[in-house]
Amino acid sequence: MAASSSSSSSQQLAGDGELILAACHGRPVTAYDAVSGHVVAEFPAPVNTSRHGLAVVAAPGAAAPFVAASHVCPVTGAGSVLLLHWWSRAPARSLPVPEPVAPLVAAPRGGSHSHLLAGGLSGRVHAIALPSGDVARSFRAHGGSAPVSCLELSDDGSLLVSGGYDGEVAVFVLLSVLDVDADADDASVSADLSLYRVPAHAAPVTCVACGRGGCDAVVATASMDGTCKVWTLKDGSHLRTLTLPCTAFSLTLDHLAARLFAGGSDGRVHVASLSPAAITSSSWHASGNTNAALVGVGMANGSKNLVTCTEDGEVSVWDIPSGLLLAASFRISGAVTDVMVIKKSAAAAAAAAAAAGDMVRPRYGGVGFTGVRDGEAWRRAGEVARMEQTLRESEVEKARSVELVEMAVGGYRRCLRLMLREVTATVAGGGRRPNDVSSSDGHVSD
């Protein structure tokens, strides 16, 4: 595909358009308008997350979905998951996890609960129940010491696909792994809860993408061995292997699951048909004047457009049929570790979907938010954010004042102890004060 700039073509993005959530190492998670590049919202808590470390989840009782980000403390190395509220400038909650985690995926709501699934360094997946924030269950996804590298759900939320550093792809029935009332043997370290496993690749799996169709869908996987493979989700039957000249760090499928788009470490988008009979493929350069790796690719506007993001922060929106750049690229400051392409939709629709128990899609093409920068709602959100910031600053000042008072009280106590020791020594010495000076005639002066 030929890449040429056409800012007027940006109007081809129909409907509400898309937002891009971007996580940069040590920086806040930020939401951008996919066409203009304007900052829509920023969550000021610095986040240290890795690839696939962002998700969107509708917590029970919450007025709006949360943005979830896996986080590793740079000082202690402890892992946690930050829940960031869309309307707040502060982290809503920090959820502790048993180990550092990287990939996140949001499970559909069931009754009054929803879950976040987090893949850990030990090869286990931890199911975090909301709203409690407790780890409801942990189960082994990959053997040995192979960490979980990526997680994805089928479009109907029934199956969980896990890719690991061992090159294996494991598929689980979601209801089974979330069953906290299962037998104790099922929860043991050695238990295998998978529906099936596929030794898919000879190197770590880098990303997974599921098509539409529930259990009858296809699933695509990519690996550091330079291949992308396509499977049937219901039984893991191999359909096609695409050999790339590089490693693919991101994958997405079009609406009809007819084509696969792989974002490569060479800065190119590699396109291939998912038909087993097809042998043709193509690619185009999508990282500007550099060869920066593409850490995110996602569908927009009903699979008519492709959004790409490089690890050095260049975001572009492409018209897939013509290969034209729809709008001038914009840049994200910082080293990008993960991005999500999220559709804008009415806040009422998001609330209705949450109330109906519909799944908020955690990865590309998911249900998102609208009007977050418009009108009275945004003004009020800004006022709330400023009030929260003022409250936090006052709490910090109060803590500092208490610390100074405690230091002063400690100093007074030390002085009193010294004075008490001096008085005690004077009494014990028969009334002689240590500073008394003897007179010339040998009598002690008064």
GITA-V157008 format. One record per backbone hydrogen bond with DSSP energy under -1.0 kcal/mol. NH is the residue of the N-H (numbers start at 0). CO is the residue of the C=O. Records with the same first field share a line. If there is no record, write none. Layout:
NH->CO / CO
//
This chain:
5->324
9->6
10->7
11->8
12->9
18->341
19->31
20->339
21->29
22->337
24->334
25->46
26->23
29->21
30->40
31->19
32->37
33->17
36->32
39->30
40->30
42->28
46->26
52->49
54->67
56->65
61->58
65->56
66->83
67->54
68->81
69->52
70->79
71->47
72->77
76->72
79->70
80->94
81->68
82->92
83->66
87->84
91->82
92->82
94->80
96->78
101->118
103->51
104->116
106->114
109->112
112->109
113->129
115->127
116->104
117->125
118->102
119->123
120->99
122->119
124->138
125->117
126->136
127->115
128->133
129->113
132->128
135->126 / 133
136->126
138->124
140->122
141->122
145->142
147->119
148->162
149->162
151->160
153->158
156->153
159->171
160->151
161->169
162->149
163->167
164->146
166->163
168->197
169->161
170->195
171->159
173->157
176->172
177->173
179->177
181->178
187->184
194->170
195->170
197->168
199->197
200->166
204->163
205->221
206->221
208->219
210->217
215->212
216->213
218->230
219->208
220->228
221->206
222->226
223->203
225->222
227->241
228->220
229->239
230->218
231->236
232->216
235->231
238->229
239->229
241->227
243->225
248->262
249->262
251->260
253->258
256->253
259->271
260->251
261->269
262->249
263->267
264->246
266->263
268->283
269->261
270->281
271->259
273->257
277->274
281->270
283->268
285->266
289->286
293->263
294->308
295->308
297->306
299->304
303->300
304->299
305->317
306->297
307->315
308->295
309->313
310->292
312->309
314->329
315->307
317->305
318->323
319->303
322->318
324->3
325->316
329->314
331->312
335->310
336->22
337->22
339->20
341->18
342->365
343->16
349->345
350->346
351->347
352->348
353->349
354->350
355->351
357->352
364->340
365->362
373->370
377->373
378->374
379->375
380->376
381->377
382->378
383->379
384->380
385->381
386->382
387->383
388->384
389->385
390->386
391->387
392->388
393->389
394->390
395->391
396->392
397->393
398->394
399->395
400->396
401->397
402->398
403->399
404->400
405->401
406->402
407->403
408->404
409->405
410->406
411->407
412->408
413->409
414->410
415->411
416->412
417->413
418->414
419->415
420->416
421->417
422->418
423->419
424->420
425->421
426->422
427->423
428->424
429->426
430->425
435->432
438->442
441->438
//
